[in-house]
Amino acid sequence: MSRPSKSSKVSKRPRPPLRLCALAVISVGLLIAAGAAHAAAAGRPIAWGCGGGFDAGQCSVPNGLSGVTAISAGYFQSLALKDDGTVRSWGCGSNAGQCGVPSGLSGVTAISAALTHNLALKSDGTVVAWGCGAGNDYGQCSVPSGLAGVTAIAAAAAHSLALKSDGTVVAWGCGGGQDYGQCSVPGGLAGVTTIAAGRFHSLALDVRVNQLIAFDPLANKTYGDPDFSVNAAASSGLAVSFAASGSCAVSGARVHLTGVGSCTVTASQPGDRNYNPAPDVSRTFSIARATCRVPNVVGKRAAPAKRTIAMRHCRTGKVRYAYSRKRKKGIVISQSRKPGRVLPAGSKIKLTVSRGRRR
């Protein structure tokens, strides 16, 4: 076999584009994939190309290979995933171990071939990598410890990518002077549904949906009013959280007034793997100073009368006692302020309480 004029080892500078053949794709099965010097079609694997001295056996499909559900084309190797969850490889005239499928590898659901290594995704969400020999180990075969919950994989010359079920992406490799930023996953990247690995970069498709929050205006309050609940809904159906600033505090969805002034309640929804964060919505209302609305406590017992006065933001003033033929002992006979009057908060209401009948 005529070998390439340059080593298969990754260089720090891009190789010039290979002009070995005009690649075409014929869909005779389920999936298609293309490598550096050949192309293949799945179902019954068919390969072509490999000219110009780049025939490493990757176009020589093994006789009788059938039951193939997926394929992937690397630089010098071809991979086939069979319907029984096993993997076949061929080629590797320039061998870095990428054609040596690990013994006992089974339960595979997806494959990805790169320059000198391969990835396999198993049905349990774990990833297996092999190859990286002949001086081409840049860490791309060193699957991170504990990596699980993977739904998709992508292999490139010096790095590997995994997409997790939570929509996040994990990258590894990029050692040996092959770090072009392709392993530095952007902070906060989530909601990813598709990944792709290039020689010097990585791609992720984020298809999260925008969402909005519906939060009605809040009525003005008076200091001393009881705690109240607020309600808001996200168009995504995800739970909304609340924060408060000003003369108030919030616990869950319950607002407590802490003074006179104003209160701003902000509704938020941070998003998830399917939805982008919603724009915050804030509602501001004023908190007026409390007023004394004089209650009618005549006919009440003294203790309940005092509580009623306090609830109306008034104060009980001087209490005098007098005999009464009409009222039982301990009942309010009269009050100093006319019921219904609006006075400054803390205004005093004097009471006269019955001593009962004079004996």
C-alpha positions in Angstrom: 0.0 0.0 0.0 1.2 3.5 -0.8 1.2 5.5 2.5 0.5 9.2 2.8 3.5 11.5 2.4 2.8 12.9 5.9 2.3 11.2 9.2 -1.2 10.6 10.5 -0.2 12.3 13.7 -2.1 15.6 14.3 0.0 18.6 13.5 -0.3 22.0 14.9 -1.1 23.5 11.5 -4.0 22.5 9.3 -3.3 20.1 6.5 -4.2 21.4 3.0 -7.5 20.0 1.8 -7.3 16.5 0.3 -8.2 16.5 -3.3 -8.4 12.8 -3.8 -11.9 12.1 -5.1 -15.3 13.7 -5.6 -17.3 12.4 -2.7 -20.9 11.4 -3.2 -23.5 9.9 -1.0 -26.0 7.2 -2.0 -28.7 6.6 0.7 -29.3 2.8 0.7 -30.0 2.5 4.4 -30.4 4.6 7.5 -27.4 6.8 7.9 -24.5 8.2 6.0 -21.0 9.4 7.0 -17.9 10.7 5.2 -14.2 10.6 6.2 -11.1 12.2 4.9 -10.5 10.0 1.8 -13.7 7.9 1.5 -17.4 7.9 1.9 -19.9 5.3 3.1 -23.6 4.6 3.2 -25.4 2.6 5.8 -27.8 -0.3 5.6 -25.5 -2.5 3.5 -22.3 -0.6 3.9 -20.8 0.7 0.7 -17.5 2.6 0.5 -15.6 4.4 -2.2 -12.7 6.7 -2.7 -9.4 5.9 -1.1 -7.4 7.0 -4.1 -4.3 9.1 -4.5 -2.2 6.8 -2.3 -4.6 7.1 0.7 -5.9 3.5 0.6 -5.5 2.2 4.2 -8.2 -0.4 3.7 -11.0 1.8 4.9 -12.8 1.3 1.6 -12.6 -2.5 1.8 -15.9 -3.4 3.5 -15.7 -6.9 5.1 -17.4 -9.6 3.2 -20.8 -10.5 4.5 -21.2 -7.5 6.8 -24.9 -7.0 7.3 -27.4 -6.0 10.0 -25.8 -2.6 10.2 -27.8 0.2 11.7 -25.2 3.0 11.8 -21.8 3.9 10.3 -19.0 6.4 10.9 -16.0 7.2 8.8 -12.6 8.2 10.2 -9.4 9.2 8.6 -8.0 5.7 8.0 -10.8 3.6 9.4 -14.5 2.8 9.0 -16.9 1.8 11.7 -20.2 -0.1 11.6 -22.7 -0.5 14.3 -24.7 -3.7 14.1 -28.3 -4.3 15.2 -27.0 -6.6 18.0 -25.2 -3.6 19.6 -21.7 -4.7 18.5 -19.2 -2.7 16.5 -17.1 -3.7 13.5 -14.1 -1.7 12.2 -11.8 -2.0 9.2 -9.0 -0.1 7.5 -6.2 1.2 9.7 -3.3 0.6 7.3 -2.0 3.5 9.3 -2.8 2.0 12.7 -3.1 3.9 16.0 -5.3 1.2 17.6 -8.5 2.6 16.3 -9.5 -0.7 14.5 -8.9 -2.8 17.6 -12.5 -2.8 19.0 -12.4 -3.4 22.7 -13.1 -7.0 23.7 -16.6 -7.5 24.9 -17.9 -4.2 23.7 -21.7 -4.5 23.4 -24.9 -2.6 24.0 -23.7 0.2 21.7 -26.3 2.6 20.4 -24.1 5.2 18.6 -20.5 5.4 17.2 -18.2 8.2 16.0 -14.8 7.8 14.2 -12.1 10.4 14.1 -8.5 10.7 13.0 -6.9 8.1 15.3 -9.6 7.1 17.7 -13.2 6.1 18.0 -16.1 6.6 20.4 -19.0 4.3 21.3 -22.1 5.2 23.2 -23.6 2.4 25.2 -27.3 1.9 26.1 -26.5 2.7 29.8 -25.4 6.2 28.9 -21.6 5.6 29.3 -18.9 6.2 26.7 -16.1 3.9 25.5 -13.0 5.3 23.6 -10.2 3.5 21.9 -7.2 4.2 19.6 -5.0 7.2 20.3 -1.8 5.1 19.7 1.3 5.8 17.6 2.0 9.1 19.3 -1.5 10.4 18.8 -2.7 10.5 22.4 -3.9 14.0 23.3 -6.3 12.8 26.0 -9.2 12.2 23.6 -9.4 8.5 24.6 -9.4 9.3 28.4 -13.1 9.4 29.1 -13.8 11.5 32.2 -14.4 9.5 35.3 -18.0 9.2 36.2 -19.3 10.4 32.9 -22.9 9.0 32.5 -26.3 10.0 31.2 -24.8 10.6 27.7 -27.2 10.7 24.7 -24.8 11.7 21.9 -21.1 11.6 21.1 -18.7 13.3 18.6 -15.1 12.5 17.9 -12.5 14.8 16.3 -8.8 14.7 15.7 -7.6 15.6 19.2 -10.8 15.8 21.3 -14.0 14.1 22.1 -17.5 15.5 22.9 -20.4 14.0 24.9 -23.9 15.4 25.1 -25.7 14.6 28.4 -29.4 14.0 29.0 -29.6 17.3 30.9 -28.6 19.2 27.8 -25.0 20.0 28.9 -21.8 19.2 27.0 -18.6 17.6 28.2 -15.3 17.8 26.2 -12.0 16.2 26.8 -8.6 15.8 25.0 -6.9 18.9 23.5 -3.5 18.0 25.0 -0.1 17.9 23.4 -0.3 21.4 22.0 -3.6 20.6 20.3 -5.7 23.0 22.3 -7.4 25.5 20.1 -10.2 26.2 22.5 -12.4 23.3 21.2 -12.4 21.7 24.7 -13.4 24.8 26.6 -17.2 24.4 26.8 -18.8 27.8 27.2 -20.0 28.5 30.7 -23.7 28.1 31.2 -24.2 26.1 28.0 -27.4 24.0 28.4 -30.4 23.0 26.4 -28.2 21.4 23.8 -29.8 18.8 21.5 -27.0 18.2 18.9 -23.2 18.3 19.0 -20.5 18.2 16.3 -16.7 18.0 16.6 -14.3 19.6 14.1 -10.6 19.4 14.0 -10.1 22.8 15.6 -13.5 23.6 17.0 -16.8 22.2 18.5 -20.4 23.0 17.8 -23.6 22.7 19.9 -27.2 23.3 18.8 -29.3 25.0 21.4 -33.0 24.9 20.6 -34.3 26.1 23.9 -37.6 27.9 23.6 -38.2 31.5 24.9 -40.7 32.0 27.7 -42.6 34.9 29.3 -44.0 35.5 32.7 -47.6 36.8 33.3 -47.7 38.9 36.5 -50.6 41.2 37.2 -50.1 44.6 38.8 -50.4 44.7 42.6 -52.8 46.9 44.5 -51.5 49.6 46.9 -51.5 48.7 50.5 -51.6 50.3 54.0 -48.9 49.5 56.5 -50.4 47.0 59.0 -52.5 45.2 56.3 -52.2 41.4 56.7 -49.8 39.3 54.7 -51.0 38.4 51.2 -50.0 36.0 48.4 -48.9 36.9 44.9 -49.4 34.8 41.7 -47.5 34.7 38.4 -47.3 32.1 35.7 -44.6 31.3 33.1 -45.7 30.4 29.6 -43.5 27.3 29.9 -45.5 26.0 32.8 -42.4 26.0 35.0 -42.5 27.2 38.5 -42.0 31.0 39.2 -40.0 32.3 42.1 -40.4 35.7 43.8 -38.0 38.2 45.4 -38.9 41.5 47.1 -37.2 44.8 47.8 -38.3 47.9 49.6 -40.6 48.0 52.6 -41.5 44.4 52.4 -40.3 40.8 52.5 -41.4 37.7 50.6 -41.4 34.0 51.7 -42.4 31.7 48.9 -45.3 33.6 47.4 -46.3 35.3 50.6 -45.6 39.1 51.0 -45.2 40.8 54.4 -45.2 44.6 54.8 -42.4 45.9 56.9 -43.0 49.6 56.8 -44.3 52.7 55.0 -43.0 53.5 51.5 -43.1 51.1 48.5 -42.5 47.5 47.7 -41.3 45.8 44.5 -41.9 42.1 44.0 -40.0 40.5 41.1 -41.1 37.2 39.4 -38.4 35.1 37.9 -38.1 31.8 36.0 -34.5 30.6 35.3 -35.3 28.1 32.5 -34.2 24.6 32.0 -32.9 22.3 29.3 -35.9 23.1 27.1 -36.5 26.8 27.9 -34.4 29.9 28.1 -34.6 32.1 31.2 -37.7 34.3 31.2 -37.3 38.1 31.4 -38.0 39.1 35.0 -41.2 40.9 35.7 -41.4 43.4 38.6 -44.5 44.9 40.2 -44.3 47.9 42.5 -46.9 49.2 44.9 -47.1 51.9 47.5 -47.5 51.3 51.2 -49.4 54.1 52.9 -49.2 55.1 56.5 -52.0 53.4 58.5 -55.0 55.5 59.7 -57.2 55.0 62.7 -60.6 54.1 61.5 -62.7 54.3 64.6 -64.7 51.1 65.2 -68.0 50.9 67.1 -67.1 49.0 70.3 -70.2 50.0 72.4 -71.8 46.8 73.6 -68.6 44.7 73.5 -66.8 43.4 76.5 -63.8 45.5 77.4 -61.1 43.1 76.3 -62.5 42.4 72.8 -63.2 46.1 72.4 -59.5 46.9 73.0 -58.4 44.3 70.5 -60.8 45.7 67.9 -59.4 49.2 68.5 -55.9 48.0 68.0 -56.8 46.2 64.8 -58.0 49.5 63.4 -54.6 51.2 64.2 -56.1 53.2 67.0 -55.2 53.1 70.7 -57.3 52.6 73.8 -57.2 55.8 75.8 -58.3 56.3 79.4 -60.9 53.8 80.6 -63.4 54.9 83.2 -66.1 52.8 84.9 -69.7 53.8 85.7 -72.8 52.1 87.0 -75.4 51.2 84.4 -78.9 49.9 84.5 -78.8 48.7 80.9 -75.4 47.2 80.5 -73.9 44.3 82.4 -70.7 44.6 84.2 -67.6 44.8 81.9 -69.5 45.9 78.8 -68.5 49.2 77.0 -71.2 51.8 77.6 -69.7 54.6 75.5 -66.6 55.7 73.5 -65.1 59.1 73.0 -64.7 58.9 69.2 -67.6 58.6 66.8 -67.5 55.3 64.9 -66.4 55.6 61.2 -64.2 58.6 61.7 -60.7 58.5 60.0 -58.0 59.8 62.3 -54.2 59.6 62.4 -52.8 56.2 63.3 -52.5 55.8 67.0 -55.3 58.1 67.9 -56.8 57.4 71.3 -60.3 56.3 72.0 -61.5 56.7 75.5 -64.0 54.1 76.9 -66.6 54.0 79.6 -67.2 50.5 80.9 -70.2 49.4 83.0 -69.8 48.5 86.7 -73.2 46.9 86.5 -76.3 48.0 88.5 -75.8 50.1 91.6 -76.7 48.0 94.7 
